[in-house]
Amino acid sequence: MLSLLNREEGQGLVEYGLIIFLVAIVIIAILVLLGPQIGSIFSQVTGSI
């Protein structure tokens, strides 16, 4: 019984780890795709100040 609970906890931790990993991949992809555009916007705002 105890080993079954440990397996379920381990499985939950692995699932949370996978979710965090996938969210990180999506965030990195968005930053890579939109990074130059965001940089140019900040440059325009800084230049206008």
N, C-alpha and C positions, 0 to 999 in steps of 0.2 A: 504494500500500500504506500509506504513512504517513498519507494523508488518511483512509483507512478506519479506522485505529486511533484517530485523533483524533475521528472521528464516534462511535465506540463509547464512548470515554471521556466525551464530551459527553453521550451518551445515558444513561450510568450516573449521571452527576452530576445530570441532570434527574430521573431516577427517584428518587434519594436525596432530592432537593429536594422532590419531590411527596410522598414518604412522610413527611418531616418536617413538611410543611405540613398533611397530613391528620391526623397525630398532634396537632399544635398545635390544630387545629380541634376535635378530640374533647376535648382537655383543657379548652379554653375553654368548650365546651358543658357539660361536667360541672361546671365551676366555677360557671357561670351558673345551672344547675339546682339544684345542691346548696349554693351559697354561703350563702343565708339559714339553712339548717339547720345548717351547720357553724358559722356565727357564733353561733347561739343555743346550741349545745353549748358553745362556748368561753365564752360569757357565763355559763352555768350553772356551769361548772367554776370560773371566776373568782369568781363570787358565793359558791360554797360554801367557797372558800379564805378 
